[in-house]
Amino acid sequence: MRKIALLVVAAGLLGGCENMTTGQKGAVTGAALGSGIGMVAGGSFGQVVGAGLIGGAAGYMTGSAISK
């Protein structure tokens, strides 16, 4: 149930990304995935936030590279 809820939230975030650049879309996706993985793995609050920040940064760099 938890995994399904996370996927629904991620899909909702991506649905609102219509006017974003590819880098911004990657950042949102990476942050959502990083946070979700941190929560599913049972990490503490700090670990979940850190995973979200790292995922967002990696997603932005990947999205920017794809757009170029």
MARBA-3410 file (N, C-alpha, C, O; in Angstrom, 1 decimal):
68
0.8,-1.2,0.0,0.0,0.0,0.0,0.9,1.3,0.0,0.6,2.2,-0.7 ~ 1.9,1.2,0.8,2.8,2.4,0.9,3.5,2.7,-0.5,3.6,3.8,-0.9 ~ 3.9,1.6,-1.2,4.6,1.8,-2.5,3.6,2.4,-3.5,4.0,3.2,-4.3 ~ 2.4,1.9,-3.4,1.4,2.5,-4.4,1.1,3.9,-4.1,1.0,4.7,-5.1 ~ 1.0,4.3,-2.8,0.8,5.7,-2.5,2.0,6.6,-3.0,1.7,7.7,-3.5
3.2,6.1,-2.9,4.3,6.8,-3.3,4.3,7.0,-4.9,4.7,8.1,-5.4 ~ 3.9,6.0,-5.6,3.8,6.1,-7.0,2.8,7.1,-7.4,2.9,7.8,-8.4 ~ 1.6,7.1,-6.7,0.6,8.0,-7.1,1.0,9.5,-6.8,0.8,10.3,-7.6 ~ 1.7,9.7,-5.7,2.3,11.0,-5.4,3.3,11.4,-6.5,3.2,12.6,-7.0 ~ 4.2,10.5,-6.9,5.1,10.8,-7.9,4.5,11.1,-9.3,4.9,12.1,-10.0
3.4,10.4,-9.6,2.7,10.6,-10.8,2.0,12.0,-10.8,1.9,12.7,-11.8 ~ 1.5,12.4,-9.6,0.8,13.7,-9.5,1.8,14.8,-9.6,1.5,15.8,-10.3 ~ 3.0,14.6,-9.1,4.0,15.7,-9.2,4.4,15.8,-10.7,4.6,17.0,-11.2 ~ 4.6,14.7,-11.3,5.0,14.8,-12.7,3.9,15.3,-13.6,4.2,16.0,-14.7 ~ 2.7,15.1,-13.3,1.6,15.7,-14.0,1.5,17.2,-14.0,1.0,17.8,-14.9
2.0,17.8,-13.0,2.1,19.2,-12.8,3.3,19.9,-13.5,3.6,21.1,-13.2 ~ 4.1,19.1,-14.2,5.3,19.6,-14.7,5.2,20.1,-16.2,6.2,20.1,-16.9 ~ 4.1,20.5,-16.6,3.9,20.8,-18.0,4.8,22.0,-18.5,5.3,21.9,-19.6 ~ 4.9,23.0,-17.7,5.7,24.2,-18.2,7.1,24.2,-17.6,7.7,25.3,-17.5 ~ 7.7,23.1,-17.2,9.0,23.0,-16.7,10.0,22.6,-17.7,9.7,22.0,-18.7
11.3,23.0,-17.5,12.3,22.5,-18.4,12.6,21.1,-18.0,12.2,20.5,-17.0 ~ 13.4,20.5,-18.9,13.8,19.1,-18.7,14.6,18.9,-17.4,14.4,17.9,-16.7 ~ 15.5,19.9,-17.1,16.2,19.8,-15.9,15.4,19.9,-14.6,15.6,19.2,-13.7 ~ 14.4,20.8,-14.7,13.5,20.9,-13.5,12.6,19.6,-13.3,12.4,19.2,-12.2 ~ 12.2,19.1,-14.4,11.4,17.8,-14.4,12.3,16.7,-13.7,11.8,15.9,-12.9
13.5,16.6,-14.2,14.4,15.6,-13.6,14.7,15.9,-12.1,14.8,14.9,-11.4 ~ 14.8,17.1,-11.7,15.0,17.4,-10.3,13.8,17.0,-9.4,14.0,16.4,-8.4 ~ 12.6,17.2,-9.9,11.4,16.8,-9.2,11.3,15.3,-9.1,11.0,14.7,-8.1 ~ 11.5,14.6,-10.2,11.5,13.2,-10.3,12.5,12.6,-9.4,12.3,11.7,-8.6 ~ 13.8,13.1,-9.5,14.9,12.6,-8.6,14.6,12.8,-7.1,14.9,11.9,-6.3
14.1,13.9,-6.8,13.8,14.2,-5.4,12.7,13.2,-4.9,12.8,12.7,-3.7 ~ 11.7,13.0,-5.7,10.6,12.2,-5.3,11.1,10.7,-5.1,10.7,10.0,-4.2 ~ 11.9,10.3,-6.1,12.4,8.9,-6.0,13.3,8.7,-4.8,13.3,7.7,-4.1 ~ 14.2,9.7,-4.6,15.2,9.6,-3.5,14.5,9.6,-2.2,14.8,8.8,-1.3 ~ 13.5,10.4,-2.0,12.7,10.5,-0.8,11.9,9.2,-0.6,11.9,8.6,0.5
11.3,8.7,-1.6,10.6,7.5,-1.6,11.4,6.3,-1.2,11.0,5.4,-0.4 ~ 12.6,6.2,-1.8,13.5,5.1,-1.5,13.9,5.2,-0.1,14.0,4.1,0.6 ~ 14.2,6.4,0.4,14.6,6.6,1.8,13.6,6.1,2.8,13.8,5.5,3.8 ~ 12.3,6.5,2.4,11.2,6.1,3.3,11.0,4.6,3.3,10.8,4.0,4.4 ~ 11.0,4.0,2.1,10.8,2.5,2.1,11.9,1.8,2.8,11.6,0.7,3.4
13.1,2.3,2.7,14.2,1.6,3.3,14.2,1.8,4.8,14.9,1.2,5.6 ~ 13.3,2.7,5.3,13.1,2.9,6.8,14.1,3.8,7.4,14.5,3.7,8.6 ~ 14.6,4.7,6.6,15.6,5.7,7.1,15.0,6.7,8.1,13.8,6.9,8.1 ~ 15.9,7.4,8.8,15.4,8.4,9.7,15.1,9.6,8.9,15.3,9.7,7.7 ~ 14.5,10.7,9.5,14.1,11.9,8.8,15.2,12.5,8.1,15.1,12.9,6.9
16.4,12.6,8.7,17.6,13.2,8.1,18.0,12.4,6.9,18.4,13.0,5.9 ~ 18.0,11.1,6.9,18.4,10.3,5.8,17.4,10.4,4.6,17.8,10.5,3.5 ~ 16.1,10.5,4.9,15.1,10.7,3.9,15.3,12.0,3.2,15.2,12.1,2.0 ~ 15.5,13.1,4.0,15.7,14.4,3.4,17.0,14.5,2.6,17.0,15.0,1.5 ~ 18.0,13.9,3.1,19.3,13.8,2.3,19.2,13.1,1.0,19.7,13.5,0.0
18.4,11.9,1.1,18.2,11.2,-0.2,17.4,12.0,-1.2,17.7,11.9,-2.4 ~ 16.5,12.8,-0.7,15.7,13.6,-1.6,16.5,14.7,-2.2,16.4,15.0,-3.4 ~ 17.4,15.3,-1.4,18.3,16.4,-2.0,19.3,15.8,-3.0,19.5,16.4,-4.0 ~ 19.9,14.7,-2.7,20.8,14.0,-3.6,20.1,13.6,-4.9,20.6,13.8,-6.0 ~ 18.9,13.0,-4.7,18.1,12.6,-5.9,17.7,13.8,-6.8,17.8,13.7,-8.0
17.4,14.9,-6.1,17.0,16.1,-6.9,18.2,16.7,-7.7,18.0,17.1,-8.8 ~ 19.3,16.7,-7.0,20.5,17.2,-7.7,20.9,16.3,-8.9,21.2,16.8,-10.0 ~ 20.9,15.0,-8.7,21.2,14.0,-9.7,20.2,14.1,-10.9,20.6,14.1,-12.1 ~ 18.9,14.3,-10.5,17.9,14.4,-11.5,18.0,15.7,-12.4,17.8,15.6,-13.6 ~ 18.4,16.8,-11.7,18.6,18.0,-12.5,19.7,17.9,-13.4,19.6,18.3,-14.6
20.8,17.4,-13.0,22.0,17.2,-13.9,21.7,16.3,-15.0,22.1,16.5,-16.2 ~ 21.0,15.2,-14.8,20.6,14.3,-15.9,19.6,14.9,-16.8,19.8,14.8,-18.0 ~ 18.6,15.6,-16.3,17.7,16.3,-17.2,18.3,17.4,-18.0,18.0,17.6,-19.2 ~ 19.3,18.1,-17.4,20.0,19.2,-18.2,20.8,18.5,-19.3,20.9,19.1,-20.4 ~ 21.5,17.4,-19.0,22.3,16.7,-20.0,21.4,16.2,-21.1,21.8,16.3,-22.3
20.2,15.7,-20.8,19.4,15.2,-21.8,18.9,16.3,-22.8,18.8,16.1,-24.0 ~ 18.6,17.5,-22.2,18.0,18.6,-23.0,19.1,19.2,-23.9,18.8,19.8,-24.9 ~ 20.4,18.9,-23.6,21.4,19.4,-24.5,21.8,18.4,-25.4,22.7,18.6,-26.2
END
